[in-house]
Amino acid sequence: MNVSCRVCGQSEKLIIDTYDHSITKEPFSISLCKRCGFGVSLKVPDSESIGRYYKSEVYISHSDTKKGWISQLYHIVRNVMLERKYKLILKFTKGKKLLDVGSGTGYFGGFMKSKGYVVQGVEIDLDAGKISREKFGISPMLPDDFLCSDEDGNYDVITLWHVMEHLSDLTSWWTKLYNSLNNNGVLIIAIPNHSSYDAEYYKSYWAGYDVPRHMWHWTPFSFGIMANKHFFEVIYMEDMPFDPFYNSLLSEKYMKRTMGQLRAFFIGLRALLHGKRNVEKSSSVIYVLKKQPI
């Protein structure tokens, strides 16, 4: 492909052929920039067609299912991570107005409400939004409504937990996030890292690619460049310690190998240790960003 990378301008690409392993089993490809590592999923369905790729109990953050031991593990890990996310936010701001983009079924927003935060969600899935409203009293805005709203400087904290990789119009979202955050606020974004140990081990079977739901793919290097292009500075990075195990379990499931669960534990452990030694090798990275003056 000769199309220049939207992050660094390089035209030389690496093509990874993979599948929607979790739901449809359809083939997809990813174009990765050989210079900065920014990736683009190719031939992603349009906004009217993408919905069916989320309509499955496999997609736990939207279905809220507890069927199967992987789903049960997801819920346990989520409860642990809620406290960790709260403590991370406290390190960087005392402000209490929070916007959670991709708020799903509302568990994070509900937890933050219990800590005294004023929470607004943004969620495209109406079923997930209904759960959020009924369980936690959080009525999320639809993404298009949020993008058109007057939210200038309204929030102390904006969070996107494994959401940015799903957003089709990145430029519009970066601009809206910049305008919605107050000058002393923080933007917190968690995304998969395809330069991690587990990504390099599982290659096209790596669960973090999750095509076609994940439209974009980053390394810490490419993410930092993109953030700067949109007038944000990365001031802190942290690993997500459960993600290497979760990604390894799913990747082994996709590969259908014998003793997959045992192998996933050891690969996940090695990936965790690599990430602890160097956050830029973490399976997923949490970035904390501050606004730069325009």
Summary of the structure (lengths in Angstrom):
residues: 294
radius of gyration: 18.2
end to end distance: 33.4
largest distance: 54.4
contacts: 976
relative contact order: 0.14
helix: 42%
strand: 23%
